[in-house]
Amino acid sequence: MTQMTATQARTTVGWHVEMEFQEDDHRTRAAALLRLPDGSEVRAHGYASRHPSDSNQPRVGEEVAGARALNELAMQLLTKAHDEIDAASGRTSHALR
């Protein structure tokens, strides 16, 4: 039995998500971009609306819209991984959650 050293067992990969926000007095739009190491990109959008009776808190709108964009990005990554599993295996796999 061969033992693996710590350097053999680990591969460090980093992802950076870029987020941009557009805001007006009542709405916030978030755009998320993830560039993967294989050169592909995944983009997603999220939106938030402020109720007229709520105070104007741009940071809250960014957090809600940003969270929604990241959630959509996560769903797209799951779909991408699912499709890659199917392509590699030649069969239909179980949906990832």
C-alpha positions, 0 to 999 in steps of 0.5 A: 500500500502506497502512502500519499504525502500531503502535497500529493493529496491536495489540489488548490483551486480558486474561483473568483465571482465578480458582482456588479450592481445597478440601483435606482430608488426602488430596484437593485439588479445584480450581475454575477460572473464566474470564470472557470479554470477551463475558460468557460463562464457562468453568468447569472442575475438577481433582482430586488425591489424596495417596498414604498413603505420601506426606508431606502437602504441600498446595501440591503437591496444589494444583499438580496439581489446579490444572494439571488444572483449567487443562487442562480449561479449555483443552480447553473453550476449544478446543471453544468456538472450534471451535464458533464457527468452525463456526457462522460458516462454516456447515460442519464445520471440522477439530478444533483441538488 
